[in-house]
Amino acid sequence: SKKKGLSFEEKRARMMEIFFETKDVFQLKDLEKIAPKEKGITPMSVKEILQSLVDDGMVDTDRIGTSNYFWAFPSKALHARKRKLEELESQFAESSQKKEALQKSIEKSKIGREDTAERAALLKELAALRQKKEQLKTEIDKYRECDPDVVEEMRQTNQVAKEAANRWTDNIFSIKSWAKRKFGFEESRIDKGFGIPEDLDYVD
């Protein structure tokens, strides 16, 4: 059967072993030779694994001249793990408090909502009343045109429209009269030229 490769975390752990066992300082090229040979870490993944450890503060790095050097000591790793543990414990405590507060809120909200026969009957009555409300609303909308307020609003709207129509009719008559005096046009010619109906008149 095919041998299973190392997981990302296993590679990280084995990389740390190199530093702890040797207590030495390395360059990337050194680790790219040692890690595959001694810890079974593929050469292509050495740089990625090393960078992840640097990002997490588990491996130190510094540039000296043109070269980068890497090192890690057990004492620092222990402190880093301790800090991480404290951080996780703090997050856990905070999450536990939030969970407890939510649980209390849920229990409080259940008060008065117990599944009793009386509550079931009230909910059924509420549903029936809501349905009746929708039916009545539909009926009201059906007879809305008979509403005195609606009728009055329509009457006022019609009056405004009527006054506007008569105002424009008056303007057209004035322009026609001016055109006849100014240019001597016949009224039928003006009507035809501007698409004015022959029976144009004021709205009663």
N, C-alpha and C positions, 0 to 999 in steps of 0.2 A: 504494500500500500504506500501511497505517496506521503512523505513526511510533512507534517503540518508546520507552517512557518510560525515565527514568533509574532506575538501581538505587539502593538505599539508600546504598551505599558511594560511588557516583558523586555523589550529592547532598551527602554529607558532605565529599567532596573539593572540590566546587565552593563549598561554604559557607566552607571554610577559605581558598579563594582570595580571597574577598571581604575577609577580615581581613588576609591577607598583602599583597595588592596595595594596599590603602588605608592600612594601619597606623593605622586609626581605631577609635574607640569607638562602638558602636551600641546603640540600643534595639531591642526586638523589632519594634516597628512600622516602624522604618527598614528592618530586614532583610526584613520581609514585603513591602516595596515593591521593594527592590533585587534580592533573590534571584530572583524570577520574571522580572524584566526583563532582568537582565544574565547570569544563570546558568541560566535555564530550570527553576528549582526551583518546583514548584507552591506557591501561597500556603498551602494547607492543611497542607503538610508542613514548612513552615519551622520552626515551634515544636518539633516532634518531633525534627527533625534537629539543631537548636541544642541541645536538652536532652541528646541523646546525646553530643554533643561536650563539653558541660560535665561530664557524668557520667564521661567518659573522661579528664578533666583537660586536654583540648586547647584549650578555650576558658575564659577566666576570666569571672566575673560578680560584680557587687557591687550592692547597693541603695543609692542615694543619694536621700534624700528619699522620694518615693513612686514612684520609677522604678528599674527594673533596667537595668544597663548591661552590655554584653558586649564583650570584646576578646580578641585572640590575637596573639602575636608569633612570628615564625619561630623565634627562638632557643629559646623555651619548647617549641614543638612538636618541635623537633629533640631536645631533652633527653628529652621524653616518649617519642618513638619509640625513642631509645637505651635508655631504661630498659625499655621493652617488649621490645626485641630481646634485651637481656641476660636478662630473665626467661624468654623463650621458649628462649633458648640453654641456660639452666640446666635448664629442664624437659626439653629434648631430651637433654641429657647424662645426666640422671637416668633417663630412659626407656631410653636406650641401655645404661646399666649394668644395669638390670633385665632387659632383653632378653638381654644377654650371660650374666647369671647363670642365667636360665631355660634358655637354650640349653645351658649346661654341665650343668645339672641333668638335662635331657632326655637328653643324650649319656651321662651317668653311669648313668641308669636303664636305658639300652639294653644295658649290659654284662651278659652272661649271658642275654640274651633274644633273641639272634640267631636268625633263622629257619633252624635246622638240622634235619636229619632226626631227630636224637636228641631235640631239644626237641619236635618235632611228635609223636613217639611217646609221650613222657612226658605231654604234654597230653591225648592220646587215652586213655592209661591212667588219668589222673586223672579224666577225664569218666566213664569206665566204672566206676571205684571209687565216684564220687559217686552214680551211678545205682544201683549195688549197695547202697550205704548206705541210700538211700531205700526200696528194696525190702525190706531187712531191718527197717527201722523200721516199715514197714507190717505186716510179719509179727508183729513184737513187739507192736504195738498190737492186733492181732487176738487174740492169746493172753494179753492183759494180765489178763483176768478169772481166769486160772489162776495168776497170780503169787501166791505164798504171802503176800507182804506186803500185796497188795491184798485177798486173802481175809481176812486177819487184821483189816485195817482195816474191812472190811464187817461182820465178826463183832462188832467192838467198837461200831460204829455201831448195829447192830441191837440190841445189849444195852442201849445208852443209851436208844434209842427204846422198848424194851420196858419198862424201868424207869420211864420218864416216863409211858407209857400206864397202867401199873398204879398209879402215884402218883395220876394224875387219876381213875382208877376208884375208888380208895380214898376220895378226896375227895368224889366224887359219892355213894358209899354213906353216908359220914358225914353229908352234908347231908340226904340222904333220911331218915336215921334221926332227925336233929334235927327235921326238919319234921313227921315223924309224931308225935314226942313233944310238940312245941310246939303244933301246930295240930290234931292228931288227923286228919291227912289219910291217906287210903288210899294204899298204894304205887302202885297202878295210876293213880290220879288225878295223883300227882306225876309219874309217867313220861309220862303223856299231856300234861300241862301244860308240861313242859320238853323234850319230844321225846326222852326217854331210852328207848333200846331195851329191851324186856322181857328180852331174853337178854343184857344187859350183864354181862360177867364179866371176871375178871383174865386177862391173856395168859400162857399157859404158856411 
